[in-house]
Amino acid sequence: MTSETTETSETSETSEIVPTDAGDARVTWHPAKRPRLVLAVSHGAGGGIEARDLKALAAVLPAHGVSVALVEQPWRVAGKKVAPAPKTLDTGWRGIWPTVAGKGLPVISGGRSAGARVACRTAVELGARAVLALSFPLHPPGRPEKSRAGELLGAGVPTLVVQGGNDTFGRPEEFPEGDYELVRVPYADHGLAVPKRARLGQEEAVAVVTDAVVKWTGSLG
């Protein structure tokens, strides 16, 4: 169910407001001409869908048969600056699912940071084809004992983690063994930004992300 739909004149991008039990969410579509999958992907607790990795995926994946739905949680749509409790984030995600699954295609549940946790926690319940976890926050910075590995390991569907090599929320070498794939973005922090002195440029770092996701989605059918 939607209460509002807008379309840009320059592209086929569309945006719709989706009522949920946590408030109104917003879904912005970047459709593929001949879609075989949908990637529904949300932001973290400290930013929105303008994040560099989300924008890059929305620009690249449609050419590879994957429609991208960028999801703004109700708290962002309402203009709040602080994310609510995980249970409320899960409620918002459940609320948008009929919209992203309504095209009858397999849906990859995705997110960055807090959004990745939501995707992992709800994947089996919602019938997700797979999970894409961007910058999964394995633990709070400096608090490795506060591990959230159980959420990742419990996703229950094929999962790809894309993690910055210098992510203070969990570097790739800190991740436990498990039934998931992990791609390292060298030098990158939690926002997948790389320092200017790094041997890898910012555009190259983003390409690591998009190349990995294109290859992985190709393996999903």
Secondary structure as a PSIPRED ss2 file (coil, helix, strand):
# PSIPRED VFORMAT (PSIPRED V4.0)

   1 M C   1.000  0.000  0.000
   2 T C   1.000  0.000  0.000
   3 S C   1.000  0.000  0.000
   4 E E   0.000  0.000  1.000
   5 T E   0.000  0.000  1.000
   6 T E   0.000  0.000  1.000
   7 E E   0.000  0.000  1.000
   8 T C   1.000  0.000  0.000
   9 S C   1.000  0.000  0.000
  10 E C   1.000  0.000  0.000
  11 T C   1.000  0.000  0.000
  12 S C   1.000  0.000  0.000
  13 E C   1.000  0.000  0.000
  14 T E   0.000  0.000  1.000
  15 S E   0.000  0.000  1.000
  16 E E   0.000  0.000  1.000
  17 I E   0.000  0.000  1.000
  18 V E   0.000  0.000  1.000
  19 P E   0.000  0.000  1.000
  20 T E   0.000  0.000  1.000
  21 D C   1.000  0.000  0.000
  22 A C   1.000  0.000  0.000
  23 G E   0.000  0.000  1.000
  24 D E   0.000  0.000  1.000
  25 A E   0.000  0.000  1.000
  26 R E   0.000  0.000  1.000
  27 V E   0.000  0.000  1.000
  28 T E   0.000  0.000  1.000
  29 W E   0.000  0.000  1.000
  30 H E   0.000  0.000  1.000
  31 P C   1.000  0.000  0.000
  32 A C   1.000  0.000  0.000
  33 K C   1.000  0.000  0.000
  34 R C   1.000  0.000  0.000
  35 P C   1.000  0.000  0.000
  36 R C   1.000  0.000  0.000
  37 L E   0.000  0.000  1.000
  38 V E   0.000  0.000  1.000
  39 L E   0.000  0.000  1.000
  40 A E   0.000  0.000  1.000
  41 V E   0.000  0.000  1.000
  42 S E   0.000  0.000  1.000
  43 H C   1.000  0.000  0.000
  44 G C   1.000  0.000  0.000
  45 A C   1.000  0.000  0.000
  46 G C   1.000  0.000  0.000
  47 G C   1.000  0.000  0.000
  48 G C   1.000  0.000  0.000
  49 I C   1.000  0.000  0.000
  50 E C   1.000  0.000  0.000
  51 A C   1.000  0.000  0.000
  52 R H   0.000  1.000  0.000
  53 D H   0.000  1.000  0.000
  54 L H   0.000  1.000  0.000
  55 K H   0.000  1.000  0.000
  56 A H   0.000  1.000  0.000
  57 L H   0.000  1.000  0.000
  58 A H   0.000  1.000  0.000
  59 A H   0.000  1.000  0.000
  60 V H   0.000  1.000  0.000
  61 L H   0.000  1.000  0.000
  62 P H   0.000  1.000  0.000
  63 A H   0.000  1.000  0.000
  64 H H   0.000  1.000  0.000
  65 G C   1.000  0.000  0.000
  66 V E   0.000  0.000  1.000
  67 S E   0.000  0.000  1.000
  68 V E   0.000  0.000  1.000
  69 A E   0.000  0.000  1.000
  70 L E   0.000  0.000  1.000
  71 V E   0.000  0.000  1.000
  72 E E   0.000  0.000  1.000
  73 Q C   1.000  0.000  0.000
  74 P H   0.000  1.000  0.000
  75 W H   0.000  1.000  0.000
  76 R H   0.000  1.000  0.000
  77 V H   0.000  1.000  0.000
  78 A C   1.000  0.000  0.000
  79 G C   1.000  0.000  0.000
  80 K C   1.000  0.000  0.000
  81 K C   1.000  0.000  0.000
  82 V C   1.000  0.000  0.000
  83 A C   1.000  0.000  0.000
  84 P C   1.000  0.000  0.000
  85 A C   1.000  0.000  0.000
  86 P H   0.000  1.000  0.000
  87 K H   0.000  1.000  0.000
  88 T H   0.000  1.000  0.000
  89 L H   0.000  1.000  0.000
  90 D H   0.000  1.000  0.000
  91 T H   0.000  1.000  0.000
  92 G H   0.000  1.000  0.000
  93 W H   0.000  1.000  0.000
  94 R H   0.000  1.000  0.000
  95 G H   0.000  1.000  0.000
  96 I H   0.000  1.000  0.000
  97 W H   0.000  1.000  0.000
  98 P H   0.000  1.000  0.000
  99 T H   0.000  1.000  0.000
 100 V H   0.000  1.000  0.000
 101 A C   1.000  0.000  0.000
 102 G C   1.000  0.000  0.000
 103 K C   1.000  0.000  0.000
 104 G C   1.000  0.000  0.000
 105 L C   1.000  0.000  0.000
 106 P C   1.000  0.000  0.000
 107 V E   0.000  0.000  1.000
 108 I E   0.000  0.000  1.000
 109 S E   0.000  0.000  1.000
 110 G E   0.000  0.000  1.000
 111 G E   0.000  0.000  1.000
 112 R E   0.000  0.000  1.000
 113 S C   1.000  0.000  0.000
 114 A H   0.000  1.000  0.000
 115 G H   0.000  1.000  0.000
 116 A H   0.000  1.000  0.000
 117 R H   0.000  1.000  0.000
 118 V H   0.000  1.000  0.000
 119 A H   0.000  1.000  0.000
 120 C H   0.000  1.000  0.000
 121 R H   0.000  1.000  0.000
 122 T H   0.000  1.000  0.000
 123 A H   0.000  1.000  0.000
 124 V H   0.000  1.000  0.000
 125 E H   0.000  1.000  0.000
 126 L H   0.000  1.000  0.000
 127 G C   1.000  0.000  0.000
 128 A C   1.000  0.000  0.000
 129 R C   1.000  0.000  0.000
 130 A E   0.000  0.000  1.000
 131 V E   0.000  0.000  1.000
 132 L E   0.000  0.000  1.000
 133 A E   0.000  0.000  1.000
 134 L E   0.000  0.000  1.000
 135 S C   1.000  0.000  0.000
 136 F C   1.000  0.000  0.000
 137 P C   1.000  0.000  0.000
 138 L C   1.000  0.000  0.000
 139 H C   1.000  0.000  0.000
 140 P C   1.000  0.000  0.000
 141 P C   1.000  0.000  0.000
 142 G C   1.000  0.000  0.000
 143 R C   1.000  0.000  0.000
 144 P C   1.000  0.000  0.000
 145 E C   1.000  0.000  0.000
 146 K C   1.000  0.000  0.000
 147 S C   1.000  0.000  0.000
 148 R C   1.000  0.000  0.000
 149 A H   0.000  1.000  0.000
 150 G H   0.000  1.000  0.000
 151 E H   0.000  1.000  0.000
 152 L H   0.000  1.000  0.000
 153 L H   0.000  1.000  0.000
 154 G C   1.000  0.000  0.000
 155 A C   1.000  0.000  0.000
 156 G C   1.000  0.000  0.000
 157 V C   1.000  0.000  0.000
 158 P C   1.000  0.000  0.000
 159 T E   0.000  0.000  1.000
 160 L E   0.000  0.000  1.000
 161 V E   0.000  0.000  1.000
 162 V E   0.000  0.000  1.000
 163 Q E   0.000  0.000  1.000
 164 G E   0.000  0.000  1.000
 165 G C   1.000  0.000  0.000
 166 N C   1.000  0.000  0.000
 167 D C   1.000  0.000  0.000
 168 T C   1.000  0.000  0.000
 169 F C   1.000  0.000  0.000
 170 G C   1.000  0.000  0.000
 171 R C   1.000  0.000  0.000
 172 P H   0.000  1.000  0.000
 173 E H   0.000  1.000  0.000
 174 E H   0.000  1.000  0.000
 175 F C   1.000  0.000  0.000
 176 P C   1.000  0.000  0.000
 177 E C   1.000  0.000  0.000
 178 G C   1.000  0.000  0.000
 179 D C   1.000  0.000  0.000
 180 Y C   1.000  0.000  0.000
 181 E E   0.000  0.000  1.000
 182 L E   0.000  0.000  1.000
 183 V E   0.000  0.000  1.000
 184 R E   0.000  0.000  1.000
 185 V E   0.000  0.000  1.000
 186 P C   1.000  0.000  0.000
 187 Y C   1.000  0.000  0.000
 188 A C   1.000  0.000  0.000
 189 D C   1.000  0.000  0.000
 190 H C   1.000  0.000  0.000
 191 G C   1.000  0.000  0.000
 192 L C   1.000  0.000  0.000
 193 A C   1.000  0.000  0.000
 194 V C   1.000  0.000  0.000
 195 P C   1.000  0.000  0.000
 196 K C   1.000  0.000  0.000
 197 R C   1.000  0.000  0.000
 198 A C   1.000  0.000  0.000
 199 R C   1.000  0.000  0.000
 200 L C   1.000  0.000  0.000
 201 G C   1.000  0.000  0.000
 202 Q H   0.000  1.000  0.000
 203 E H   0.000  1.000  0.000
 204 E H   0.000  1.000  0.000
 205 A H   0.000  1.000  0.000
 206 V H   0.000  1.000  0.000
 207 A H   0.000  1.000  0.000
 208 V H   0.000  1.000  0.000
 209 V H   0.000  1.000  0.000
 210 T H   0.000  1.000  0.000
 211 D H   0.000  1.000  0.000
 212 A H   0.000  1.000  0.000
 213 V H   0.000  1.000  0.000
 214 V H   0.000  1.000  0.000
 215 K H   0.000  1.000  0.000
 216 W H   0.000  1.000  0.000
 217 T H   0.000  1.000  0.000
 218 G H   0.000  1.000  0.000
 219 S H   0.000  1.000  0.000
 220 L C   1.000  0.000  0.000
 221 G C   1.000  0.000  0.000
